[in-house]
C-alpha cells in the first residue's frame, strides 16, 4: 500500500510539472532568445537565420509580383542583400522585415501544431536553403553561411525525439520574431539607407513610419502567439 501511494504521488507530480512547462514554455523560450541575443558569438547563427528570411522574403515578393531573384548575399556581420529584377518595387522592399516577421510567426505555429508537421517543415527548409545555394548564392561566404543554416536544420531533423525538434523550431521562430522587432530600429542611423529610406523615397512617407509599422507587425505577431498559448491552457 505504501509503494502504491508513493507511485501515485510521483506520477501526479510529473503531470503537474509537465503542465507547468507546457503552459509557460513560450515565455521560457522567449527569455532564452532574449538572453542569447546578447551573447555575441552564440547569437551569430540566429542573426544569419533572421537575415536569410529577410532576404528570401524580398526574393519571394519579387517572384510573386513577376520579377526574379538575381542573387542573395549574406555577410558574417549579419547583414544581407537580395538583388532582384522586375516585380513591384514597393511590395519587394516592404516585404523584407514584414516577411521575416511572418516566417517567425509561421515557424512557431507549425512547430507548435504537431511533431510531424515540425519535421516536414524542417525538411522543406533544407530544400529551400539548398536551392538558395544553387540558384541565388554567387559568393563563397554566402554559400558557407546558407550551408551552415542548412546543417542547423539537418541537425534538428535528426533528433531522436521529435518533441525536442518542436522546442528548437519554436525557439528559432521566436528568435526570428525578436530580430524582426529590433532590426528595423537600426535604420535610425542617419545614413538614409535601407528599406525604410527606399520606401520613404517611393511614397514620401517618413522612414520612421515604416520602421514603426514593421515593429508593430512584429509585436502583433508575438502577441498573437501569446494569446493563442493562453487560450490553449485556460
Residue, then its C-alpha position, 0 to 999 in steps of 0.5 A: x500500500x505504501x509503494x502504491x501511494x508513493x507511485x501515485x504521488x510521483x506520477x501526479x507530480x510529473x503531470x503537474x510539472x509537465x503542465x507547468x512547462x507546457x503552459x509557460x514554455x513560450x515565455x521560457x523560450x522567449x527569455x532564452x532568445x532574449x538572453x542569447x541575443x546578447x551573447x555575441x558569438x552564440x547569437x551569430x547563427x540566429x542573426x544569419x537565420x533572421x537575415x536569410x528570411x529577410x532576404x528570401x522574403x524580398x526574393x519571394x515578393x519579387x517572384x510573386x509580383x513577376x520579377x526574379x531573384x538575381x542573387x542573395x548575399x549574406x555577410x558574417x556581420x549579419x547583414x544581407x542583400x537580395x538583388x532582384x529584377x522586375x516585380x513591384x518595387x514597393x511590395x519587394x522592399x516592404x516585404x523584407x522585415x514584414x516577411x521575416x516577421x511572418x516566417x517567425x510567426x509561421x515557424x512557431x505555429x507549425x512547430x507548435x501544431x504537431x511533431x510531424x508537421x515540425x519535421x516536414x517543415x524542417x525538411x522543406x527548409x533544407x530544400x529551400x536553403x539548398x536551392x538558395x545555394x544553387x540558384x541565388x548564392x554567387x559568393x563563397x561566404x554566402x554559400x558557407x553561411x546558407x550551408x551552415x543554416x542548412x546543417x542547423x536544420x539537418x541537425x534538428x531533423x535528426x533528433x531522436x525525439x521529435x518533441x525536442x525538434x518542436x522546442x528548437x523550431x519554436x525557439x528559432x521562430x521566436x528568435x526570428x520574431x525578436x530580430x524582426x522587432x529590433x532590426x528595423x530600429x537600426x535604420x535610425x542611423x542617419x545614413x538614409x539607407x535601407x528599406x525604410x529610406x527606399x520606401x520613404x523615397x517611393x511614397x514620401x512617407x517618413x522612414x520612421x513610419x515604416x520602421x514603426x509599422x514593421x515593429x508593430x507587425x512584429x509585436x502583433x505577431x508575438x502577441x498573437x502567439x501569446x494569446x493563442x498559448x493562453x487560450x490553449x491552457x485556460 
